[in-house]
């Protein structure tokens, strides 16, 4: 009987891990990359602008 208990522990852990994994990887609302790409484009434009009062090197 003790052997069955020791075999049940990894079995229960595997089933629990499988359930948790399927819950953690569930399909969520997929958000597009639009806001991130827009922010990057604004950042890039700001970096390309010359600074006011800066002299050419």
C-alpha positions as CSV (number, residue, x, y, z in Angstrom):
1,X,0.0,0.0,0.0
2,X,2.9,2.4,0.8
3,X,4.2,1.9,-2.7
4,X,0.9,3.0,-4.2
5,X,1.0,6.2,-2.2
6,X,4.5,6.9,-3.5
7,X,3.4,6.3,-7.0
8,X,0.4,8.5,-6.6
9,X,2.4,11.5,-5.5
10,X,4.2,12.0,-8.9
11,X,1.0,11.2,-10.8
12,X,-1.0,13.8,-8.9
13,X,1.9,16.3,-9.4
14,X,2.0,15.6,-13.2
15,X,-1.8,16.0,-13.5
16,X,-1.7,19.2,-11.5
17,X,1.2,20.5,-13.5
18,X,-0.6,19.7,-16.8
19,X,-3.7,21.5,-15.6
20,X,-1.7,24.5,-14.5
21,X,0.2,24.6,-17.8
22,X,-3.0,24.5,-19.8
23,X,-4.5,27.2,-17.7
24,X,-1.3,29.4,-17.9
25,X,-1.1,29.1,-21.7
26,X,-4.8,29.7,-22.3
27,X,-5.8,31.9,-25.2
28,X,-6.0,35.5,-24.1
29,X,-7.1,38.6,-26.0
30,X,-4.3,39.1,-28.4
31,X,-3.2,42.7,-28.6
32,X,-1.5,43.8,-31.8
33,X,1.9,45.4,-32.0
34,X,0.3,48.7,-33.1
35,X,0.8,50.8,-29.9
36,X,4.4,49.6,-29.4
37,X,5.3,50.3,-33.0
38,X,3.7,53.7,-32.9
39,X,5.7,54.6,-29.8
40,X,8.9,53.4,-31.4
41,X,8.2,55.5,-34.5
42,X,7.6,58.6,-32.3
43,X,10.9,57.8,-30.4
44,X,12.8,57.4,-33.7
45,X,11.4,60.7,-35.0
46,X,12.4,62.5,-31.8
47,X,15.9,61.1,-32.0
48,X,16.3,62.3,-35.7
49,X,15.3,65.9,-34.9
50,X,18.2,68.2,-34.4
51,X,18.5,69.7,-31.0
52,X,17.6,73.4,-30.8
53,X,20.7,75.5,-30.3
54,X,23.1,72.6,-31.1
55,X,26.0,73.4,-33.3
56,X,27.1,71.1,-36.1
57,X,30.2,69.1,-35.1
